[in-house]
Amino acid sequence: MLRAGTSTPALLRTIDRSKQRRTLGLHPPLPFVGEDVWNCYELSWLREGGVPAVGALRIRVPCATPATVESKSLKEYLNAFSQAIFPKEADILAAIRADLSALFGACADVSMPVLSGPGLHDTMPGQSLDDERVEIGTYERDAGLLGDACGDRLVERSVYTDLFASLCPVTGWPDWASVLISYRGPEIGRRQLLRYLVSYRRHRAFHETVIEQIFVDIMERCGCERLTVYGRFLRRGGIDINPFRSTHRSCAPDIRLARQ
């Protein structure tokens, strides 16, 4: 049965950010700014006359919002548009923006991006850690692996790994990602940093909490003057989630990796 211009916000379920952050010892004011960038590749609706339309949806959510959305409920919500009639793209965007803004407790930036062009990157910017000769035997998060990673020399560096994985706290399934760390401060040993990042392989937490934990651990252990941690997670169920946390930059760079 066709529905004219309707949405189903009751399908959306919230995740309280403050509850997750208390487990990290984080309380306002937060030590970072940033946002979460959600790319949703399974969106379809009907135009006038019953002709289907498809599009990708990009949702940008400031990290200071009281709540975020549980990803499986977002997928169910978006799938419910498949038989709803919206004559114009702007109409469905307005409906989604209103529903998500109410859920997040702040205005959500919702758009339909072009998926090809200069925003597509093979890798993260910076130097890869993945060719380091290192032995690894710890797969539970351990900030102690950063150890004496920080030296006396002050540097400005961007490094990344494509080897990152953590576990979904709901399903226990792996969440695969590329993680970028950009910093200015005492030089962080590449091998120690790689061991630390790989130690998340059996760590259960939501994407956003994982990136915030990495930010907190590095800042506490290494005392960076500036720090940015950016996680580009592979999509699951047509959605990829990309948390960005920084001491000085509120918006994530507009990129999409080849793996995504």
N, C-alpha and C positions, 0 to 999 in steps of 0.2 A: 504494500500500500504506500502511495506517495504522500509525503508530508511537505507542506509549504513552509520553507524558511524556519524550521524549528531545530533546536539543539537539545541535548539531554545532559545538563550539568550534574544531575544527580548521580551519574556514573563515575564522576571524578572523585578520587580519594586523596586527601592531603597527607603530607608528612611534615610534622612539626620540626622546624629547623632547630629550635632552642633545645629540644630534647636530645637531638643528635649531637649538638655542640657541647652540651654539658659533659658528655662522655670524653670530650677532648680537653676539658677544662677551660672552654671558651665562654666568656660572658661579655655583654656589651660594655664598652665599645669594642668592636672586633678589630683585630690587628691587621686586617686586609680589606680591600675593596675588590669588586669583581662581579662576575655574572655567570649564569648557567645558560649555555646555548644548546637548545634541543632542535634536532633536525628530524622531521617526521616525513617519511617517504611514502606512506600509504594513506592518502587522502583522496577521496572521490565524492562527488555530489552530482546532482542533476540540474541542468539548465532548463529554461523554459522549453516546453515541447518534449521533455523527458530525455534529452540527449545527455549522456554522462560527461562529466568534466573531471580531470585529474590534476593534481598539483602536489608539490612538496611544501611543507609548512616549516618555517623557522620561528622558534619561540626564544626570545631573549628575556631572562628573568634576573633582576638585580639580586646579588647574593644576600642583601640585607632584608629581603622580604621575610615575613614571619613564617611562611610555609612554602613548600614546593609540592609537586604532584607525584603520585605513585605511577610509574611508567606503564604498568599493565592496564590501569584504569584509564590512562590517557589514550592508549591504543583502542580500548573498547569505546570510549567517547568519540574518537575520530571515526571509527568504523560505522558508528550510528548515523553518520551523515550520508551514507551511501545511497539512501533512497529519499533524501530531503532535497527540495527544490530551492535553489538560490539563483536568481537570474544573473547576478553579477558576482565576480570574484570578491569585490569589496563587501558584498553582503555577507558571505560566509566568514570572511575575515573579521568583520565587525561582531558577528555572533560569537566566534571563538574568543576574540579579545575580551569581550564582556564577561564570558564565563570564567576565563582563566584569571582575569584581573580580580574578580570576586574571590576566587580560591586563593590566590597568592597574597591577597591583602595589599596589593600595589598594582599599578598599571603594567600590563604585559605588552611587550613589543612583539607583534605577530605579523609575519610577512610571508610571501611566497617567492623565494629566491629562484634565480636562474641557476641550474645545476652544472652548467659547463662554463668554461672560460678561465680567466686568469686566477680565480680563487682556488683552483685544483692544484695540489702540491703532491709530489712523490713522497716527501719526508717532512718532518718538522725542521724549522730553521735551527741552525747551530751545528754542533759536533755530536756525532753518535757515540754513545758509551758502549755499544754492543760488540765492538771488536776487542775490548779489553781482555787480556789473559788473566782470568780470575777463577778461583774455585769457590763454589757456593754450596752450602749445606744447610742453610736456614731458610725456611719457607713460611714462617710465622713472623708477622711484623715485629721488628726489633730495631728501635732507634739507636741502641747501643752499637749497631754495626757502623754507624757514622763515626763512632770512636774519636780517633785523632785525625779525622778527615780534613779538618780545617787547619791550614798552615798560617804563616805570618805574612806571606805575600798577598797584597791586595790586587784583585783582578776584577774584570767584568767579563762574564762568560755566559753562553747559552749552550746547554747540553740536553740530549734527549735519549730515550730508549724506546724501542719498539717491542721490548720483551716483557712489558708490564702486564700483570694480571692480578686481580683480586676476586673475591667470591661475593655473589649476591647474597645478602643476609636473609632473603626470603626463600629463594630456591636452592641456594648452594651451588649454582652453576657459575662457571668462570665468566668474569667480565674482562675482556681483552682491551688493551689500550696502548697508545703511544703517550708518553709523558715528557713534557718539556719543562726544564728548570733553567730560568734565567736569573742571574744574580750579580750584584756588585758587593764585594767584601773579601774576607779571607778566602784564599783558594781552597776549594773543596776537592779532596782526592777522588779521582774518577772511579777507581776500583771500589773504594768504600761506598761511594754513592750508588754504584750499580748493585753491590751486595744488598744495600739497604732497600732499594726499590724492588728488587726481586723477592725480598722477604715478605712482600704483601701477597704472595701467590696463594696462601691459604687463609688470608685475612678477610673476615666477613664484614662488609660495610657498604653503604650506598656510595655511588660515584662521588657525590659532593663531599661526603664525610671523608672519603679516602684522600681526596686532593687537599682538603683542609688539614688533615692529619700530617700529610707530607710537609705542607707549608709550616705548620707549628713545629714539627721535629727539626727541620732544617734551620728555622729561625732561632730556636732555642739552643741548638748544638753549635751552630756556626756563626751566629750574630751578624747576618748579612745587613748591609746598609740598605740595599734594595733586593727584593725577591719577588719572582713571579713563578707560579706553578700552574701549568695548563695541561689538563688531561683530555685527550681526544679518544673517546671510547667507541669501539665498534658497535654497529647497530644490532639491536635485538628486536624482533617483531616490528621491523621497519622504522625504529627510532634509535638515533644515537644521541648521547648526552655528553656535553663537553664543559665541565666546570673550569672556571678561570679565576684564580685568586692572586692578588698582587698588592704590594705595599703602595703602589703609586699609579696604577693604571686600572680604570674601572671597566673598560670594554675589551673583550677578547678580539684578537686579530681574525679577520674574516677569511679563513682557510678551510679546505676540506682535503684530507689526505687520500691518497690512492687506495689505501685499504678500506676506507669508509665509503 
